[in-house]
Amino acid sequence: MPHILRPFRAEDAKGVKDLILTILTKEYPFDKSAYSDSDLDRIGETYGGSKDAFFVVEEDGDIVGTVGVKQETDEDALLRRLFVDPKHRRCGYGQALLETAVDFCRKNGYKRMFFRCTDRMSDAMKLCAKKGFKETESLSVSGFNIHKLELKL
C-alpha cells in the first residue's frame, strides 16, 4: 500500500470533504453541534494563508488522512481536521500527519499549537499526548466535554 503525504491540492477537495464528513457522521454524530463544517467547502481558501497549511495522505488515488494548521495569532496555531480513514488506522498515518503539522508550525515560528476535541476523539487525544500535548482546558457542552490541548514548540 504505497501512500503519499503531501500538501492539499484543489483536486483533493471532494475526497477530503467526503472522508471528513463520513467519519464525523459515523463516529461523532452527537458531537456535530460542537463543530462547524463550513471550511470543508473552501479548504484551499481557509488554509491558504502564508502561515496556514492543509496536508493529506493519499493512497491508491484516495484521500485517507487529513490535517490542517490554521493561524490563530502570530504565535499560536490551531491543529484542525486530524482524520484518518478507519481502514487505514494503526498504520502510522495519524502520527505522520501530526508530525508534519508540528514541523510546519516550528518552521513558521509558532510558539504554541492548540487542538480542540471531544471525549469521543480518544485516539486523536492519545496521539497528541504522545507528541507532548498537554490538556489545558475542559468544557462541558450539551452532554460531552470539549478538551483543549496545547503543545509548546
RARA-V43769 format. One line per field, one symbol per residue. phi: phi as a letter, one per 20 degrees, with the letter a starting at -180 (. if undefined). psi: psi as a letter, one per 20 degrees, with the letter a starting at -180 (. if undefined). burial: + if it has 16 or more other ideal C-beta (glycine too) atoms within 10 Angstrom, else -. A space follows every 50 residues. Layout:
# RARA-V43769
phi: ???
psi: ???
burial: ???
This chain:
# RARA-V43769
phi: .fccdbfgcgfegffffffffffgffdcfeegfecedfffebggffdeff ddbbccddclndedabbcccfdbfdccdecleccggfdfmdnffffffff ffggfffemfebcccdbdgfefffffffffeofcfdabceclnbdddddc cee
psi: nprpprqqqhiigghggggghggggghlhiihiipqjhiiilggghkjrh kqqpqqpppkiqoiqqqqpppgahipqppqlnqpphijqkjjgggggghg gggggghjjqhqqqpprrhilhghggghghijqqpiqppppljrppqoqq pp.
burial: --+----+---++-+++-++---+---+--+--++---++--+--++--- +++++++++---+++++++++----++++++++++--+--+-++-+++-+ ++-++----+--++++++--+--++-++--+-+------------++-++ +-+
